[in-house]
Amino acid sequence: MTNVVSLIVSVFSISLAAWAAFEANRANKISKNSLALAERHAPAPLSELTKIAPKKWKFQNQSGRSITLLSIEVIPDEAKTFFRAGSLPHVLDYEDSYTILAGSSLGISPDSIIIDWKYTDSDDEIPEQTRRNLN
């Protein structure tokens, strides 16, 4: 009789463990899908450029975390003369803006910029890159 009860308890325990593993796997898939969906619909960490004066533009940190701006490259290369930014690296807190100046002369003007940045609290050695158009 004791062997029968032990067998029934063992079968029940194995069934319960299998069911729990199945449910955990299903919950993990739902969690992964939710995270992927949230990442697709999250705003870009750096906003688009907004023109605030004839030669003055700004972008905003909308990531929810502090960002360290590492460098800003101007495209085309010939337009570097007509581009001004503050000193870099620069820490840009959440919802703070960074202002740049972009002029033109003799038909040469910056078309876009490439911003190298990383999250301030991140240990990543490879920076993120964001391209923004000035048009």
N, C-alpha and C positions, 0 to 999 in steps of 0.2 A: 504494500500500500504506500509506503514512504517513497519507493522508487517511482510510482505512478505520479504522485504529487510533485516530486522533484522534476520529473519529465514535463509535466504540464507547466510548471513555473518556468522551466528553461525555455520551452517553446514560446510561451507568452513573452518572456524577456527578449528573446531573439526577434520576435515579431515586432515588439515595441521599438527595439533598437533600429531595425530596418525601416520602420515607418518614420522614426525621428531623422534618420539619415536622408531619406527621400524628401521630407519637408525642409530640412536644412539646405539641401541642394536646390530645391525650388525657390526658397527665399533668397539664396545667393544669386540665382539667375535674375530674379526680380530686382534685386539691389543693383546688379551690374547694369541692367537695362535702364533703370532710373538714373543712375549716375551718368551714363552715356547721353541720355536725353537732356539732362541738366547741363552738361558741358556743351552740347550743341546749341542750346538756347541761351546760354550765359552771355552777357555782353563781353566784348573784347576788353582785355585789361587796360588798353590805352584807347581813348576815344579818337574819333576822326578829328582832323584839324578844323578849327573854327577861326574864321577871319574876324579879328576884333578892331582892326584899323587897316588903312591901305597897305601897309607893309608888315603888319603884325599879326601873328597867328598863335593859337594856343591849342594844347591838347590836355586832357584830364586823365588822371588815374582813376579808373572805375572798377578796379580789380577786387576791392575789399581788403587789400593788403598793401603794405608799403613796398614801393618799387625803387630800385636804384638804377637810374639812367646812366649807362656806361659811355655811350658814344652816339653821335648823330652824323650820318653820312648824307651828303647832298648829291642829288642826281639832276642834271648831268654834272660831271666833275668840274666843268668850266665855270659853273655858277657858284662855286665855293666862295668866291670873292664877294658875292652879294648876299651871303648868309651869315647870320649872327645868332649864337645861342649862349646861354650862361655857362659857367664853368662846369665841367663834368669830371668825375662822377657826381651825381646829384640825387639825393634821396627825395622821392616824391611820395608823400603820404596819400592815403586813400582820399579821394575827392579833391586833392590839390591839383592845380594847373601848372603847366610849364609853358613859358612864352618864348617864341622865336621870332626873329626878324628876317624877312626875305624880300629883297629888292630885285631890280633888274636894270640892265643897261645894254644898249645896242642889240636888243632882241635876245639877250642871254638872261635867263632867269631860272631859278630852281623849279623843277617839275615835281619832284617828290623828295622825301627823306626816308632814310632807313634808321630806325632807332634800335640800338642794342641795349637790352635791359635785363634785369633779373629781380626776382623777389628778394627783398632785403634780408629776410629770415631764412633764405635758402642757401644750401651749401653747394648748389650746382655750379660747376666751373664753366659750363657752356651757356652763354647768354641766349635769351629769346630775341627774336627780331620781329619788328613791326614796321610795315611800310605804310606811309601816309602820303597822299597826293596834295599838292598845294593848289590845284585847280578846282 
